Amino acid sequence: MTCKRWFLLICLLLFQVMAFSFKAPGPASIITQDNLDEKVKAFLDSHRYGWRDMNVPRSDGQLLYDIIIKNGYTKALEIGTSTGHSAVWIAWALSKTGGKLITIEIDERRYKEALANFEEAGVSAYIDARLADAHELVKELKGPFDFVFSDADKWWYKNYFIDVFPKLEVGGCYTTHNISSRRRGGRRGGGSGDYYDYIMGLPYMETTLDSSGGGVLISYKKSEK
């Protein structure tokens, strides 16, 4: 075989190798919504009874998921990540609406555990997790947001709401965890102080309380002040 033919044969083989290397991924390597749904469900089922450390119960995670799906929300904020149970539910819903979540946690150990959980659940791409003091960062975030879940220090709930309200779109939803309508020793239950009375008294917010789980106050912004 002549040198020219050897050269042409080698070029052909190299072309085939390159074409094989850069071919489109097969069906097994494509991440579809069905694939993600299966992965998240498997994660939530396997961790069903292992959530501690100030995480929400499963029923409240499902509630947040349903609110986002029903309203098609895409710009979410969570104040208080803990180790990520609620954020997984929120991010899962946002994977269906085309949105993304900013979630804030001040404790480094919980923050790192949450990151590992997001990766295992397959929802990391839908979460911007921040290790920060929410008292400061919430003020700095530009927004806008159409969905907020507040589940951090209860005595600061009113301050969080005041800081976020201008950045919450009309029609958006502001949810708050560990709220009770019952008074205990002159205070509202859940360690929330006068927050329940404050929100219920705002004419530009339409608010209801879901007590089926840990107590979620659900407030829709009807208009600006």
C-alpha positions in Angstrom: 0.0 0.0 0.0 1.4 3.4 -1.0 2.1 6.1 1.5 -0.7 8.2 0.1 -3.3 5.4 0.7 -1.9 4.9 4.2 -2.3 8.6 4.9 -5.9 8.6 3.6 -6.8 5.5 5.6 -5.4 7.1 8.8 -7.3 10.3 8.2 -10.5 8.3 7.7 -10.0 6.4 11.0 -9.3 9.7 12.8 -12.4 11.2 11.4 -14.5 8.2 12.6 -13.0 8.4 16.1 -13.8 12.1 16.4 -17.3 11.7 15.0 -17.9 9.0 17.6 -16.5 11.1 20.4 -18.7 14.1 19.6 -22.0 12.4 18.7 -25.2 13.5 20.4 -25.9 11.9 23.8 -28.2 8.9 23.8 -31.6 8.8 25.5 -30.1 7.5 28.8 -27.9 10.5 29.2 -30.6 13.2 28.5 -32.1 14.7 31.7 -35.8 14.9 31.2 -38.5 16.1 33.5 -39.6 12.5 34.0 -36.0 11.5 35.0 -35.8 14.4 37.4 -39.3 13.6 38.9 -38.2 10.0 39.6 -34.9 11.2 41.2 -36.6 13.7 43.5 -39.3 11.3 44.5 -36.7 8.6 45.3 -34.7 11.1 47.3 -37.8 12.4 49.3 -39.0 8.8 49.9 -35.6 7.6 51.1 -35.3 10.6 53.5 -38.9 10.7 54.5 -38.3 10.0 58.2 -34.9 11.5 58.5 -35.6 15.3 58.5 -34.7 17.0 61.7 -32.9 20.3 62.5 -35.8 22.7 62.0 -37.0 21.3 58.6 -40.6 21.4 57.5 -42.8 18.3 57.6 -43.5 16.6 54.3 -47.1 18.0 54.2 -45.8 21.5 54.2 -43.3 20.8 51.5 -46.1 19.4 49.4 -48.1 22.6 50.1 -45.4 24.9 48.9 -44.9 22.8 45.8 -48.6 23.0 45.0 -48.8 26.8 45.4 -45.9 27.3 43.0 -47.3 24.9 40.4 -50.8 26.3 40.6 -49.6 29.9 40.1 -46.7 29.2 37.8 -44.3 31.1 40.0 -40.6 31.3 38.8 -38.8 33.8 41.1 -38.6 32.3 44.6 -36.9 33.3 47.8 -36.5 31.1 50.9 -35.3 32.6 54.2 -33.9 29.8 56.3 -32.7 26.8 54.4 -31.8 24.5 57.3 -30.6 21.2 55.6 -32.8 21.7 52.6 -36.1 19.8 52.8 -38.4 22.7 51.9 -35.9 23.9 49.3 -36.0 20.6 47.5 -39.8 20.8 47.2 -39.7 24.4 46.1 -36.9 23.7 43.5 -38.7 20.6 42.2 -41.8 22.8 41.5 -39.6 25.5 39.9 -38.1 22.8 37.6 -41.6 22.6 36.1 -42.3 26.3 35.8 -38.8 27.3 34.6 -37.8 29.2 37.7 -35.1 29.3 40.3 -34.8 29.6 44.1 -32.5 31.8 46.2 -32.3 30.3 49.6 -30.4 31.7 52.6 -28.8 29.8 55.6 -26.6 31.3 58.3 -25.3 28.1 59.8 -22.3 26.6 57.8 -22.9 23.0 58.8 -26.6 23.1 57.8 -25.7 25.0 54.6 -23.1 22.3 53.5 -25.6 19.5 54.3 -28.2 21.3 52.3 -25.9 21.5 49.3 -25.3 17.8 49.5 -29.0 17.1 49.6 -29.7 19.3 46.6 -27.1 17.4 44.6 -28.4 14.0 45.7 -32.0 15.1 44.9 -30.9 16.4 41.5 -32.2 20.0 41.9 -28.9 21.9 42.4 -29.4 23.6 39.0 -32.6 25.3 40.2 -31.1 26.6 43.5 -28.8 29.6 44.3 -27.9 28.7 47.9 -26.3 31.6 50.0 -24.4 31.2 53.2 -25.2 34.5 54.8 -27.0 36.4 57.6 -30.6 36.9 56.3 -31.0 40.0 58.4 -28.6 41.7 56.0 -28.9 39.8 52.8 -32.7 40.1 52.5 -32.3 43.9 52.5 -29.7 43.7 49.7 -31.5 41.3 47.3 -33.0 43.2 44.4 -35.8 40.8 43.4 -38.4 40.8 42.1 -39.9 37.7 43.7 -43.2 36.1 43.1 -42.9 33.4 45.8 -41.4 33.7 49.3 -41.0 31.1 52.1 -40.0 32.6 55.4 -38.8 30.0 58.0 -35.9 31.6 59.9 -35.8 33.3 63.3 -39.5 33.9 64.3 -38.9 37.1 66.2 -37.6 38.7 62.9 -40.6 37.6 60.8 -42.1 41.1 60.6 -38.8 42.6 59.6 -38.3 40.1 56.8 -41.7 40.8 55.5 -41.2 44.6 55.5 -37.9 44.2 53.6 -39.3 41.8 51.0 -42.7 43.4 50.4 -41.6 46.1 47.9 -39.8 43.3 45.9 -42.8 41.0 45.9 -44.8 41.2 42.7 -48.6 41.8 42.8 -50.2 38.4 42.6 -47.1 36.9 44.4 -47.3 34.7 47.4 -45.6 35.2 50.8 -45.6 32.2 53.0 -44.5 32.0 56.6 -43.8 28.8 58.7 -44.7 27.9 62.3 -47.6 30.2 62.6 -50.6 29.5 64.9 -53.8 31.6 65.4 -54.0 30.4 69.1 -52.7 32.7 71.9 -50.4 31.3 74.5 -49.5 33.5 77.4 -50.6 36.6 75.5 -48.6 35.7 72.5 -49.4 34.0 69.2 -48.2 30.4 69.0 -45.2 29.2 67.1 -42.9 31.9 68.6 -44.1 34.4 66.0 -45.1 37.2 68.4 -47.6 39.6 66.9 -46.7 38.7 63.3 -50.0 36.8 62.7 -52.1 39.8 63.8 -49.9 42.2 61.8 -50.3 40.2 58.5 -54.0 39.6 59.0 -54.5 43.3 59.4 -53.0 44.3 56.1 -55.7 45.2 53.6 -53.4 44.7 50.6 -52.6 41.1 51.5 -55.1 38.2 51.3 -54.1 35.8 54.0 -55.2 32.3 55.2 -53.7 29.9 57.6 -53.0 26.2 56.8 -52.8 24.3 60.0 -52.5 20.8 58.5 -48.8 20.6 59.1 -46.4 22.9 60.9 -48.7 26.0 60.4 -48.2 27.9 57.1 -49.5 31.4 56.8 -50.3 32.0 53.1 -50.5 35.6 52.0 -51.2 36.8 48.4 -50.3 40.4 47.5 -53.4 42.0 46.0 -51.9 45.4 45.4 -49.2 47.8 46.5 -49.8 49.8 49.7 
